[in-house]
């Protein structure tokens, strides 16, 4: 799965960048979830080019919708180690938790998180 992220790497001093990469929701991610299911059930391992200072950056993929290519937000970059980058995967559980934290701002219905008017 091809993924993208954008953010403000520390070394570029407030210049925004966009970087492509690869999602690894595969054997490595599944293995982590098996070993530490409570800690990693909503984690997406990825190889998106991420720098220090980009935690909180969006992670998205391109999908076809009604004949057009649109961006679908799939996660939020959180950390990096020597091998992979990690993002919180925006699962139903995570989206519902966001509503719990900010019920006056967001609502969740039919698989979509929306901002209340």
C-alpha angles and dihedrals in degrees: 000000000000113000135186135202136184132198148119112285112210094236094055093060104227097331112132120229136186121211134186123217145148130277116226102199085145139091095326094050092043091050092053090049091051093050097043107016097166094049101040108031091110099038127116116199111210146167098219109145099259129169133198109281095039098098108132093033117139121254116205144165132210117249133177114246124171091343094309132101110240134177117250116198108226105165153348120247111241112163149349136216132182093283111029147012118236131214132183104247111228097234125163088263092055094045091051090049090055089055090049090054095045110020094158091057106037140037129191121210135152093358095308130112110209137176115248117237 
